[in-house]
Amino acid sequence: MKKLLSVSFAFAGLAMSLTVTAPAMAQTPDEATMKLGQRVFLMCRSCHSTENDGRHKVGPNLNGLFGAKAGAKADFKYSDAVAKSGIIWSEETINEWLVKPKDFLPGNKMAFAGVPKEPDRKALIAYLKVQTK
């Protein structure tokens, strides 16, 4: 829960405190995060597109990535490892994949070493969440 407001006051010897909370809501990434994510995505764009109805390249189009089952785009030829993985793409699974795809899912065909720096992965994921809706 995110704390929105916390107020304390005393009245006639009675101390009171009020805290208003709200569920954590998805926030739009700040401009610096988006710029870093866009810069990190430069490593990905030779193999992936993000546009709605974008074409597949060496890798699949990433539109609709979050919440999708890995290997589910009917018009792309996935490795057996990806197609049979049962992975549902979330921030967590994408983060684990991006560390080093070959270690995360042995047998996948992605020829990419990974994104070693956590801040870069977080920015890339934030960027992808916006770009692949």
N, C-alpha and C positions, 0 to 999 in steps of 0.2 A: 504494500500500500504506500502511496505517496502522500506525505503530509502536505496539505494545502495551507492550513492555518492553525496556529497554536496561540491561544490567548489565556492569560492568567490575570485574575483580578481579585480584590478583596472588597467586601461590602459588609459593613456592620460586624466586623470581626469574623466573617465567614469567608474563607479562601475558596475560590472556585477556579477550575481550569477547564478549558474546552479545546479539544483538538478535532479538527475536521479532516478526514482522510478520504481519498478516492482511490479506486483501483488503478493500478499502473496502466497507463494508456500508451499506445504506440505514439511516439513523438516523431515529428519530421526531423531528420538529421540536420544538424547545422551546416552552414555553407562550407566550412573548412573540412568537415567529415565527407561531404559529398564530393568536394574537389579531390581529396585524397583517394576516395573510392573510385572516382572516374580515372584518376591517374593509374591506380593499381589495375583497373580493368583493361588498360591498354595492353597488358600481357595476355589478356583473355580474348580480345576482340578479333584476333586473326583466326580463331577457331570457333567463336561463339557470337551470335547476335542476340539482342534482347527485345527487339521490336515485336509488337503484336503482328502475327503473320510473317515475321522475318524468316528468311531462309536458313536452313541448316548449312553449316560449313563443315569443317573437319569434325567439329563437335556439334551437338544439337543446339537449336535455338533455345534460349533460356526463359522465354516469356512464360509466365505462369509457374515458375520454378517452386516458389514456397508453398508447401502443402501438397506438392505433386509427388507421385511415386516415381522413383528412379527407373529409367528405362521404359517409360510408358508412352513416349511419342511414337505413334504407329509408323510414321514415315521416316524414321531414323534407324539405322542398323547399329544397335548397341552390342557391346561385348556380352557374352553369357554371364559374366560376373555381375555386371550392372543390371541386366535384364532380370536376373534371378535373385537380386539382393534383398528385395522387399523394403528398401530404404524409402522413407518419406522425407523429403527435403525440408529441413527446418533450419533456423539459425545455427543450432547446435551441430546438426549433421553436416551442414555446409562448412562450418568452421573446421570440423574434424577432417573433412575431405580436403580442404584447402591446405592444411598443414603439409600433407604429403599424400596425394591420391593413391599412389601405388601401395603405400603401407595401410591406408584406411580400407581399401578394397582390392586385395591382390587379384590379379587377372584382368583388371580393367585396362582399356586401350589408351587411356589419356596419357600422352607423352608430355607431362608437365611436372616440374620438380616440386612445385608448391609455393605457398606464400609463408615464409618462415616467421615474419614479424606479426605478432598479435594485433597491434594497432592497424596495420595494413589490412589484415583479414577482417577486422571489425568494420573498417571503413568500406571495404569492398562489399561486405554483406549488406550494410546500410544502403549503399548505392544500388545494389541489385534488388533490394526490396522495393525501391522506388521505380527502377527502370524495367522490372519484369512483371509489373502488375497488369 
